Amino acid sequence: MPLNIDIKRYAADYEWDPVSRKITIEKNRSKIILCASSDVALVNGRPHKMVASAKVHDGKFLIPKEFAMTELRKILEDYPA
């Protein structure tokens, strides 16, 4: 699932590091860090195992749909993480 769709929809702040291929997403006081080729995301400093690795494909950062619908959505919709 392309990550930029949710980030833009919910007006979250993000930073892309092309060298480390890492994206950091922040909204309010919550933070998610995702690295391409890793199946572990850091959600407010805690590791969260995803069902598949994040990846970059055709210039888009892709994450597993299950992660987008659970942890990412909690942060972006202002629910406690």
C-alpha positions as CSV (number, residue, x, y, z in Angstrom):
1,M,0.0,0.0,0.0
2,P,1.6,3.4,-1.0
3,L,2.4,5.3,2.2
4,N,2.0,8.8,0.8
5,I,-1.8,8.5,0.4
6,D,-2.3,8.3,4.2
7,I,0.3,10.9,5.1
8,K,-1.2,13.5,2.8
9,R,-4.8,12.7,3.8
10,Y,-4.1,13.1,7.5
11,A,-1.6,16.0,7.2
12,A,1.1,14.3,9.1
13,D,4.7,15.5,9.0
14,Y,7.3,13.2,7.5
15,E,10.9,13.1,6.6
16,W,12.5,10.8,3.9
17,D,16.1,9.9,4.2
18,P,17.2,8.6,0.8
19,V,20.6,7.4,2.0
20,S,19.3,5.1,4.8
21,R,15.9,4.6,2.9
22,K,14.1,5.5,6.1
23,I,10.9,7.5,6.5
24,T,9.9,9.1,9.8
25,I,6.2,10.0,10.3
26,E,5.1,12.3,13.1
27,K,1.7,13.6,14.1
28,N,1.2,15.4,17.4
29,R,3.5,13.5,19.8
30,S,3.4,10.2,18.0
31,K,6.2,8.8,15.8
32,I,6.6,5.9,13.4
33,I,9.9,5.0,11.7
34,L,9.9,2.7,8.8
35,C,13.0,1.4,6.9
36,A,12.8,-0.1,3.4
37,S,13.7,-3.8,3.4
38,S,12.7,-4.2,7.1
39,D,9.7,-5.9,8.5
40,V,10.0,-4.1,11.8
41,A,8.6,-0.6,12.4
42,L,9.3,1.6,15.4
43,V,6.0,2.9,16.8
44,N,6.6,5.5,19.5
45,G,10.0,3.8,20.1
46,R,8.6,0.2,20.4
47,P,9.3,-2.4,17.7
48,H,6.3,-3.7,15.8
49,K,6.7,-6.7,13.5
50,M,4.9,-6.3,10.2
51,V,3.7,-9.2,8.0
52,A,6.0,-8.2,5.2
53,S,8.9,-5.7,4.7
54,A,8.4,-2.1,3.7
55,K,9.9,-1.4,0.3
56,V,10.5,1.3,-2.3
57,H,9.0,0.5,-5.7
58,D,8.8,3.0,-8.7
59,G,9.5,5.9,-6.3
60,K,6.8,5.0,-3.8
61,F,7.3,3.8,-0.3
62,L,5.1,0.7,0.2
63,I,4.0,-0.8,3.5
64,P,1.9,-3.9,4.3
65,K,-1.9,-3.1,4.2
66,E,-2.4,-4.6,7.6
67,F,0.1,-2.2,9.2
68,A,-1.5,0.7,7.4
69,M,-4.9,-0.2,8.7
70,T,-3.9,-0.7,12.3
71,E,-0.8,1.1,13.7
72,L,-0.5,3.8,11.1
73,R,-4.2,4.6,11.2
74,K,-4.1,4.9,15.0
75,I,-1.4,7.5,14.8
76,L,-2.9,9.5,11.9
77,E,-6.4,9.5,13.3
78,D,-5.1,10.8,16.7
79,Y,-5.9,7.6,18.7
80,P,-3.5,6.8,21.6
81,A,-0.7,4.6,20.3
